[in-house]
Amino acid sequence: TDLLQLQDDLLSAAAACVRPGGSLTYSVCSPLRCEAEDRVAALLVRRPDFECPPIMSDELEPFLSDAADLGGERRCVRTWTHLHGEIDSFFAAKLIRKEIDG
């Protein structure tokens, strides 16, 4: 849809501004996978110079999503209104631009 294309365009434009070794956080207040995990997966296909590393924080454990299409490890944060009380549905993933070798 047009919204998904706009999200891809915005994410690509932001990624173009990230220096090697730098990071970009993609977040959206949406329960829809097509606006969240799928957008990150699409960017990783378009931009193989980016990666989405596993999250290594015990404090975020209740909010971690399995996101199998992002490598099967816990690589994003996801809240659900029906599971986490008075919190809106939300998604966030940290993307890192790989260092240039050489």
C-alpha positions in Angstrom: 0.0 0.0 0.0 1.0 3.7 -0.2 1.6 3.8 3.6 4.0 0.9 3.5 5.9 2.5 0.6 6.1 5.8 2.5 7.5 3.9 5.5 10.1 2.2 3.3 11.0 5.5 1.7 11.4 7.3 5.1 13.5 4.4 6.5 15.7 4.4 3.4 16.2 8.1 3.6 17.1 7.9 7.3 19.5 5.0 6.6 21.3 7.0 4.0 22.3 9.5 6.7 23.9 6.9 9.0 27.7 6.7 9.0 29.4 3.3 9.1 29.3 2.1 12.7 26.3 4.4 13.5 22.8 3.3 14.5 19.2 4.0 13.6 16.2 3.2 15.6 13.0 2.4 13.7 9.9 2.6 15.8 6.2 2.7 15.1 3.1 2.7 17.2 1.3 -0.1 15.4 0.3 -3.7 16.2 0.7 -4.6 12.5 3.6 -6.8 11.5 3.5 -5.3 8.0 4.3 -1.8 9.5 7.0 -3.2 11.9 9.0 -6.3 11.5 8.3 -6.5 7.7 9.6 -2.9 7.2 12.9 -3.8 9.0 13.2 -7.0 7.0 12.7 -5.1 3.8 15.4 -2.6 4.7 17.8 -5.3 5.5 17.3 -6.7 2.0 17.7 -3.3 0.3 20.6 -2.3 2.5 22.9 -5.3 3.2 25.3 -2.8 4.9 22.8 -2.7 7.9 22.2 -5.3 10.5 19.7 -5.7 13.3 21.7 -7.1 16.3 20.1 -9.1 19.1 19.0 -7.2 22.1 21.0 -8.0 25.2 19.0 -6.4 28.0 17.3 -8.4 30.8 15.2 -5.3 31.7 13.5 -5.5 28.3 12.7 -9.2 28.6 8.9 -8.8 28.9 8.8 -6.8 25.7 11.1 -8.7 23.4 9.7 -10.2 20.2 11.0 -13.4 18.7 10.7 -12.0 15.1 11.8 -15.2 13.4 12.3 -13.5 10.1 14.9 -11.3 11.6 17.2 -14.2 12.3 15.3 -16.1 15.0 16.9 -14.1 17.8 15.3 -11.4 19.9 16.0 -8.4 17.8 13.2 -6.0 18.5 11.0 -4.6 21.2 7.2 -5.1 21.0 4.5 -4.0 23.4 0.9 -5.2 23.2 -2.0 -3.3 24.7 -3.7 -6.6 25.8 -0.6 -8.0 27.4 1.3 -5.1 28.9 -1.6 -3.2 30.6 -1.9 0.5 29.9 0.7 0.6 27.1 -0.1 1.1 23.5 1.0 -1.4 20.9 4.5 -0.4 19.9 7.5 -1.7 18.0 11.2 -0.7 17.9 14.3 -2.1 16.4 17.9 -0.8 16.5 19.7 -1.0 13.1 23.4 -0.6 12.8 25.3 0.3 9.7 28.3 -2.1 9.4 31.8 -0.8 9.5 33.6 -0.5 6.2 36.4 -3.1 6.0 39.7 -2.0 4.6 
